[in-house]
Every structure is written in C-alpha cells, then in structure tokens.
Amino acid sequence: MFRALVVEKDAAGATSAGVQMLEEARLPAGDVTVAVDWSTLNYKDGLCLGSGGGMVRAWPHVPGIDFAGVVEASDDPRYRPGDRVVLTGWRVGESWWGGFAEKARVKADWLVPLPDGLTTRQAMAVGTAGFTAMLSLMALEAHGLTPDLGEVLVTGAAGGVGSVAVALLAERGYSVAAVTGRPETEPYLRALGATRIVPRADLAETVKKPLESEVWAGCIDNVGGPMLARVLGQMKSDCSVASVGLAGGADLPAKVTPFILRGVNLLGINSVMVPYAKRVTAWQRIAAELPMAKLEAMVEECALGDLPDLGRAILNGAVKGRVVVNVRR
C-alpha cells in the first residue's frame, strides 16, 4: 500500500481531490517502479488537481507532472534498484498517473539519471519550471545571446519558470530585467539577481507602433498574449525571445515587422517531449550552473494534503517561486 493524492470525478462532472491509500497493483503498466521522494507543483498540476484542463481523460487520477526518487524495481537494464532518477514531462501526471504519490510506475525512456551534486529535493525545486528555464537559456545562447549584448528580460519573473530563469541568467553574468505585477516581490527578485524591476503595467498596454526603441538583447517570456507582442517590438536586431508560457493569453496580436526588419527570432520551448540526450545536457547544466543557495531561497515545502488549495492558488497567480511536495507527509 502507498499514499497518493487522488482526483475523482462524480456523475455530475464535479471533481474532488484527497489523499488515499492505494494498492501497488493499481499503478499503470511500465518498465520502472520508483519510490518517490519529492514532487513539485506546476501550473499544469493546478489544472489537473481540478477539472483536468482537457489534459486528464480518465478518473480516478493521480496528478504530478514531475517527480524524483529511487528506483525500486526495473525491467529495463538501464536502471537498477537504488538508482536515483528524475522525471519531467511525457504527459505524466496528465494522461498517465504522476508523482503526487509515494510510488510511480513509468516507461524507462521517460526517466533521466539524477546528476551527481543534486539531491532529489533539489531536483524538484528545479522541476519542469527550472528545466524549462534551462531549455530557454540553451535556446537563446544557441542563437547568439551573450552577456555583453545587453539586458535580458524575464516576464512573469516571480513565478516558477521566471524565478529560476532570473537566477540562472544572473549566475551566467547577464543583466536581468524582471517583469512583475506584484511590487512586494521586488526584494525577492533582486535577491535572485535581477538588476532592474519592470512593472507589469509598463508592458501590458498594446501599442499601435510595430517597432519601438531597441531595448532587450533577449527575453524569456512566460506570459504570451499582448505582452509578448509588445516585447517583440522592443527587441534588439537579430536577438531572440524564448516563449514558454501563456499566462496572459494564447493569442498573439503582433505584426511581422520585428521579424523582417530586425531579424527577431521567436523560439518556442517545448519541455514535454524533449529527446533524451538534450534532457541529460539540460540537467547536467542545471547541476553545474544553478546557484543552490538561491534555489533554496525560492522554495516552499508542502504535504500531499496541501495540494488542492495550492493548486487553486497557482491558477490564480498567488504562488511565488517553487513549491516542493514531500510525498511522505
């Protein structure tokens, strides 16, 4: 038997979530069984803790798109009992039972060996949010971003992806401008390494001019919508924006002008179906480059039973930094 946070749907379509004891036989089929140490809370988890957001197709369901732990049993020669592993993506926690439980069973191809120097708790302080931030940095640098080119903008900077992005960029020597709609987060963002705080209202207004003054050498955008359109018109020539979120909407009311007159690149970051080799590289860079003291400063710990309330909070933009889930509590 093991503890899990289970979401159920009644005949009227209403969902409810609570901690239950389950038999191991109820785990989905897979190659590797993992004793989960830690999970974490992401925006997608907030959706899956409620209605499912169109991602959950079958109930009862165990959410949790990330987890880290120790291999308990394996039918795949790449993993042996005792190996430390981390999982993000692959629709685990959405169409497949996830990490809000003391045990998980998944396909071996979805796992990554945990790099030396990272604990399972630190891996979940990183989670999909930090993994996405690193993929964004890798994409921007692959398209020529270097610290000497100027300021890098991070929108939605106080959230999970944004917080790790600010810390990573600052550690790499970049000047970081952090966008936030919560003035009270300024000390937190400056402690992570932000050198400038940009009020969200400064970028929220849509302007008619397709091009403004060239300001940003790069951008990691968590917001999308009108703010992304505005940022595109402020990018320096031949610079890039990594698009990772849509908190401000999925529509992009933009002109093509920044692309054809300034050579701006809009880089889509997909953290779900990332090839194995790229995953390994990203996790190795995280272990080597992310300042762990800053990482810990952005972390809040919770128990399985806290997740329904926290899921609602993250959907309302009321969660700062990263939340790690102690599945044993």
C-alpha positions as CSV (number, residue, x, y, z in Angstrom):
1,M,0.0,0.0,0.0
2,F,1.1,3.6,-0.7
3,R,-0.3,7.1,-0.2
4,A,-1.4,9.1,-3.2
5,L,-3.4,12.3,-3.9
6,V,-6.3,11.0,-6.0
7,V,-8.6,13.2,-8.1
8,E,-12.1,11.7,-8.7
9,K,-15.0,12.9,-10.8
10,D,-18.6,12.3,-9.9
11,A,-21.6,11.6,-12.2
12,A,-22.3,15.3,-12.4
13,G,-18.8,16.0,-13.7
14,A,-17.5,17.7,-10.4
15,T,-14.0,16.7,-9.3
16,S,-12.6,16.3,-5.8
17,A,-9.1,15.6,-4.6
18,G,-7.9,13.9,-1.4
19,V,-5.2,11.6,0.0
20,Q,-5.9,7.9,-0.2
21,M,-4.2,4.6,0.4
22,L,-3.8,2.6,-2.8
23,E,-2.5,-0.9,-3.6
24,E,0.6,-1.1,-5.8
25,A,-1.4,-3.2,-8.3
26,R,-3.3,-0.1,-9.2
27,L,-0.2,1.6,-10.7
28,P,-0.2,1.8,-14.5
29,A,1.9,-0.7,-16.5
30,G,5.5,0.4,-17.0
31,D,9.1,-0.7,-17.0
32,V,10.3,1.0,-13.8
33,T,8.8,1.4,-10.4
34,V,10.1,4.4,-8.4
35,A,9.8,5.1,-4.7
36,V,9.1,8.8,-5.0
37,D,10.9,11.1,-2.6
38,W,9.7,14.5,-3.8
39,S,7.4,16.1,-6.3
40,T,6.6,19.7,-7.1
41,L,3.7,22.0,-8.1
42,N,3.4,23.5,-11.6
43,Y,0.6,25.4,-13.4
44,K,-0.4,22.2,-15.2
45,D,-0.8,20.5,-11.8
46,G,-3.2,23.2,-10.7
47,L,-5.4,22.3,-13.7
48,C,-5.1,18.5,-13.2
49,L,-6.0,18.9,-9.5
50,G,-9.3,20.4,-10.6
51,S,-11.2,19.9,-13.8
52,G,-8.2,18.5,-15.7
53,G,-8.0,21.4,-18.1
54,G,-8.6,19.0,-21.0
55,M,-5.4,17.1,-20.2
56,V,-6.9,14.4,-17.9
57,R,-9.0,11.8,-19.8
58,A,-9.7,9.2,-17.2
59,W,-10.6,9.2,-13.5
60,P,-9.6,8.4,-10.8
61,H,-6.3,10.2,-11.5
62,V,-3.0,10.9,-9.7
63,P,-1.6,14.2,-10.8
64,G,2.0,15.4,-10.5
65,I,3.9,16.1,-13.8
66,D,7.3,15.9,-12.0
67,F,8.9,13.5,-9.5
68,A,12.3,12.4,-8.2
69,G,13.2,9.4,-6.3
70,V,14.9,6.0,-6.2
71,V,14.3,3.0,-8.4
72,E,12.5,0.2,-6.6
73,A,12.2,-2.3,-9.4
74,S,13.1,-2.3,-13.1
75,D,12.5,-4.4,-16.1
76,D,14.9,-2.2,-18.1
77,P,18.7,-2.8,-17.9
78,R,19.4,0.9,-17.9
79,Y,18.1,1.2,-14.4
80,R,18.7,-0.8,-11.3
81,P,17.2,-0.7,-7.8
82,G,18.8,2.1,-5.9
83,D,19.4,4.4,-8.9
84,R,18.3,8.0,-8.3
85,V,16.2,9.3,-11.1
86,V,14.2,12.4,-12.1
87,L,11.1,12.7,-14.4
88,T,9.6,15.7,-16.1
89,G,7.1,15.8,-19.0
90,W,5.9,13.0,-21.3
91,R,2.4,13.8,-20.2
92,V,3.0,12.0,-16.8
93,G,0.5,13.5,-14.3
94,E,-1.8,14.3,-17.2
95,S,-2.7,11.1,-19.3
96,W,-0.5,8.9,-17.0
97,W,-0.5,8.7,-13.2
98,G,2.1,11.0,-11.8
99,G,4.2,12.0,-8.9
100,F,1.7,13.1,-6.2
101,A,2.2,9.7,-4.6
102,E,4.8,7.6,-2.7
103,K,5.2,5.4,-5.7
104,A,5.1,5.8,-9.5
105,R,5.5,3.4,-12.4
106,V,6.6,4.7,-15.8
107,K,8.4,3.9,-19.0
108,A,12.2,3.7,-18.7
109,D,12.6,6.1,-21.7
110,W,11.0,8.9,-19.7
111,L,13.5,8.8,-16.9
112,V,16.8,10.6,-16.6
113,P,19.6,9.6,-14.1
114,L,19.9,12.3,-11.5
115,P,23.2,14.1,-12.0
116,D,25.8,14.0,-9.2
117,G,25.6,17.0,-7.0
118,L,21.8,17.2,-7.0
119,T,19.6,15.8,-4.3
120,T,16.1,14.5,-5.1
121,R,14.7,17.5,-3.2
122,Q,16.8,20.0,-5.2
123,A,15.7,18.3,-8.4
124,M,12.1,19.0,-7.5
125,A,12.9,22.5,-6.5
126,V,14.0,22.8,-10.1
127,G,11.3,20.6,-11.7
128,T,9.6,21.3,-15.0
129,A,9.8,25.0,-14.3
130,G,13.6,25.1,-13.9
131,F,14.1,22.6,-16.6
132,T,12.1,24.9,-18.9
133,A,14.2,27.8,-17.8
134,M,17.4,26.0,-18.7
135,L,16.0,24.9,-22.1
136,S,15.2,28.6,-22.7
137,L,18.7,29.7,-21.8
138,M,20.2,27.0,-24.0
139,A,18.0,28.1,-27.0
140,L,18.8,31.8,-26.5
141,E,22.6,31.0,-26.3
142,A,22.4,28.8,-29.3
143,H,21.0,31.8,-31.2
144,G,23.9,34.0,-30.2
145,L,22.9,35.5,-26.8
146,T,25.9,36.6,-24.7
147,P,26.1,38.8,-21.6
148,D,27.8,41.6,-23.4
149,L,24.8,42.2,-25.7
150,G,22.7,43.9,-23.1
151,E,19.8,43.3,-20.8
152,V,17.7,40.1,-20.8
153,L,14.0,40.5,-20.0
154,V,12.1,37.8,-17.9
155,T,8.3,38.2,-17.9
156,G,6.3,36.6,-15.1
157,A,9.5,36.7,-13.2
158,A,8.2,35.8,-9.7
159,G,6.7,32.6,-10.9
160,G,8.4,29.2,-11.0
161,V,10.0,29.4,-14.5
162,G,10.7,33.1,-14.1
163,S,12.4,32.7,-10.7
164,V,14.8,30.0,-11.9
165,A,15.4,31.9,-15.2
166,V,16.4,35.1,-13.2
167,A,18.8,33.1,-11.0
168,L,20.3,31.2,-14.0
169,L,20.8,34.3,-16.1
170,A,22.3,36.3,-13.2
171,E,24.7,33.4,-12.4
172,R,25.8,33.4,-16.1
173,G,26.7,37.1,-15.9
174,Y,23.6,38.5,-17.7
175,S,21.9,41.8,-16.6
176,V,18.4,40.7,-15.9
177,A,15.3,42.9,-16.1
178,A,12.4,41.2,-14.2
179,V,8.8,41.9,-15.0
180,T,6.3,41.5,-12.2
181,G,2.8,42.7,-11.3
182,R,3.4,42.2,-7.6
183,P,5.6,45.1,-6.2
184,E,6.1,43.2,-3.0
185,T,8.2,40.6,-4.9
186,E,11.0,43.2,-5.7
187,P,13.3,42.2,-2.8
188,Y,12.9,38.5,-3.7
189,L,13.7,39.1,-7.4
190,R,16.7,41.3,-6.6
191,A,18.0,38.6,-4.3
192,L,17.8,36.2,-7.2
193,G,19.9,38.5,-9.3
194,A,17.6,40.9,-11.1
195,T,19.2,44.2,-11.7
196,R,16.1,46.0,-12.8
197,I,12.4,45.6,-11.9
198,V,9.9,46.4,-14.6
199,P,6.3,46.9,-13.5
200,R,3.9,44.7,-15.5
201,A,1.8,47.7,-16.4
202,D,4.7,49.1,-18.4
203,L,4.4,46.3,-20.9
204,A,0.7,45.4,-20.6
205,E,-0.6,48.1,-22.9
206,T,-0.8,47.3,-26.5
207,V,0.7,50.0,-28.8
208,K,0.0,50.6,-32.4
209,K,3.6,51.0,-33.4
210,P,5.0,47.7,-34.6
211,L,8.5,48.8,-33.6
212,E,9.7,50.7,-30.6
213,S,13.2,51.6,-29.4
214,E,15.6,48.6,-29.2
215,V,15.9,47.6,-25.6
216,W,16.3,43.9,-24.9
217,A,19.1,41.6,-26.0
218,G,17.0,38.5,-25.1
219,C,13.8,37.5,-23.4
220,I,12.3,34.5,-21.6
221,D,8.6,35.1,-21.8
222,N,6.1,33.3,-19.5
223,V,3.1,35.4,-20.4
224,G,2.3,35.4,-24.1
225,G,-0.6,37.5,-25.4
226,P,-0.3,41.3,-25.8
227,M,2.8,41.5,-23.6
228,L,4.7,39.2,-25.8
229,A,3.6,41.2,-28.9
230,R,4.8,44.4,-27.1
231,V,8.2,42.8,-26.2
232,L,8.8,41.7,-29.8
233,G,8.7,45.3,-30.9
234,Q,11.3,46.3,-28.3
235,M,13.9,43.6,-29.1
236,K,17.3,44.5,-30.5
237,S,18.2,43.4,-34.0
238,D,19.0,39.7,-34.5
239,C,18.0,38.9,-30.9
240,S,15.6,36.3,-29.7
241,V,12.6,35.6,-27.4
242,A,12.1,32.2,-25.8
243,S,8.3,31.7,-25.5
244,V,7.4,29.3,-22.6
245,G,4.0,30.3,-21.3
246,L,0.6,31.8,-21.9
247,A,-0.5,33.2,-18.6
248,G,-1.5,36.4,-20.5
249,G,-3.4,34.5,-23.2
250,A,-2.7,32.2,-26.2
251,D,-3.4,34.9,-28.9
252,L,-0.5,36.9,-30.2
253,P,-1.7,40.3,-31.5
254,A,1.6,41.1,-33.2
255,K,2.9,42.3,-36.5
256,V,5.5,40.5,-38.6
257,T,7.6,43.7,-38.7
258,P,10.0,42.8,-35.9
259,F,10.9,39.6,-37.7
260,I,11.5,41.0,-41.2
261,L,13.0,44.4,-40.3
262,R,15.0,43.5,-37.2
263,G,15.5,39.8,-37.7
264,V,14.0,39.0,-34.3
265,N,13.6,35.2,-33.5
266,L,10.6,33.8,-31.6
267,L,11.8,30.5,-30.2
268,G,9.1,28.0,-29.0
269,I,10.2,26.0,-25.9
270,N,8.6,22.6,-25.5
271,S,9.6,20.9,-22.3
272,V,7.3,17.9,-22.6
273,M,8.7,15.8,-25.4
274,V,12.4,16.6,-25.2
275,P,14.8,14.0,-26.6
276,Y,16.9,12.1,-24.0
277,A,20.3,13.5,-24.9
278,K,19.0,17.1,-24.6
279,R,17.4,16.3,-21.3
280,V,20.7,14.9,-19.9
281,T,22.5,18.0,-21.1
282,A,20.0,20.3,-19.5
283,W,20.1,18.5,-16.2
284,Q,23.9,18.5,-16.2
285,R,23.9,22.2,-16.8
286,I,21.4,22.7,-14.0
287,A,23.5,20.8,-11.6
288,A,26.6,22.8,-12.6
289,E,25.2,26.3,-13.0
290,L,22.1,26.9,-10.9
291,P,23.1,28.5,-7.6
292,M,21.7,26.2,-5.0
293,A,21.5,28.8,-2.2
294,K,19.3,31.0,-4.4
295,L,17.3,27.9,-5.4
296,E,16.6,27.2,-1.7
297,A,15.5,30.7,-1.1
298,M,12.7,30.4,-3.6
299,V,11.3,27.1,-2.2
300,E,8.3,26.4,-0.1
301,E,7.6,22.9,1.2
302,C,4.2,21.3,1.4
303,A,2.5,18.0,2.1
304,L,0.2,15.9,-0.2
305,G,-2.9,17.2,1.6
306,D,-2.0,20.8,1.0
307,L,-2.1,20.4,-2.8
308,P,-5.8,21.0,-3.6
309,D,-5.6,24.5,-2.0
310,L,-2.2,25.3,-3.6
311,G,-3.5,24.1,-6.9
312,R,-6.1,26.7,-6.8
313,A,-3.6,29.3,-5.7
314,I,-1.2,28.7,-8.5
315,L,-4.0,29.1,-11.1
316,N,-4.8,32.5,-9.5
317,G,-1.1,33.6,-9.8
318,A,-0.8,33.6,-6.0
319,V,2.2,31.2,-5.7
320,K,5.7,32.7,-5.6
321,G,8.8,30.7,-6.6
322,R,8.8,27.0,-6.3
323,V,6.8,24.5,-4.2
324,V,8.3,21.1,-3.4
325,V,6.0,18.3,-2.3
326,N,7.1,15.9,0.5
327,V,5.0,12.9,-0.5
328,R,5.8,11.2,2.8
329,R,3.8,13.9,4.7
